[in-house]
Amino acid sequence: MLSCYRSLHRTRLKVFKDDTLALQAGKERIRNEFSKHKSETDPSKIAELISMAESAEKFLRRNVVQGVQTDESTFRLRITEDTELQDNAKLPCKEDK
């Protein structure tokens, strides 16, 4: 359980780098969620909670991309080696109908 907690915090630091508000909100959310279940003793429930935490960590690491504004109309995306890159969904055009 402790390694999962630490892993979420490491991911939070990486994903929300330089974003003070997101870093603080993530820290509080992780702490609150783990505190809610600190007295859980049922092994199956603990396994379920660990699985949920691992899924959340994986989602953050792979799917959250930080955009940093470089000027009034431009953003630079912080894509990491963990970011899942996919093709954009094709939007229907009038000619496609």
N, C-alpha and C positions, 0 to 999 in steps of 0.2 A: 504494500500500500504506500509506503514511504517513497519508494522509487518512482511510483506513478505520480505522486505529488510533486516530486522534484522535477520529473520530466515535463510536466505541465508548466511549471515555472520557467524552466529553461526555454521551452517553446514560446512562452509568452514574451520573454525577453528578446528573443530573436524576431518574432513576427511583428511585435509592436515597438521595435527599436526606435528610440528618439521621440516617441509619442507618449508624453507624460500621462495624459488623461487615460489613454487606453491601457498603459502599463499598470496604473493604479487600479483601474476598474477590473482588469483581469486578475490582479493580485487578490483583491477583495473577493471576487467571485469564486476563485479557486479555494481560498481560505474558508469562505462561508459554506461552500458545498461539502468540503471535507469535514468541517466542524459539525455539520448537521448529522453526519453519520458516524461520528467518532466512537460511539458506544455500540455500534452494530456488532453482533456476535454470530449471526447466522452465516455459515460459510457460503451458502448459495447466494445470499444477498450481497455479501462482500465480493464474491466473484463477479456478480452482475454490475456492481458499482465500479469495480476495477475495469471491466470491459467498457463501460460507458466513458470513463475517464480516458482510457486509451483511444477510444474512437474520437473523442473531443480533441485530444492532442494531435492525432493524425489529421483530422479535418483542418485544424488551425495551421499546421505545418504545411499541408499540401494545397489548401484552397484560399487562404487569406493572403492577399497581395496589398501591400501598402503603397499608396500613391502620395508622392511628395511634390508639392507645387513648386515649380522652378521659376515661373513668372506668371503674369496675369491670366494667361490662357493655356499654359502648358503644365502637365504633370509628368513626373518621372516615376515609373513603377519599379518597386523593389522586388524583383523576382529572384528567388533563391534556387539552389540546386534541388530543393525538395518540392518546389512548386509544380503542381500538375498542369501541364500545358495541354490544351485541347483545341481543336478547330472551333472557330466561332460557328454558332448555329446560323444556318442560312435563313435570311428573312425573306418572306414571300414578296415577289415583285408583281406589278400589274401584268407583266408579260407571262408570269407563271400561272396565272389563273385561267 
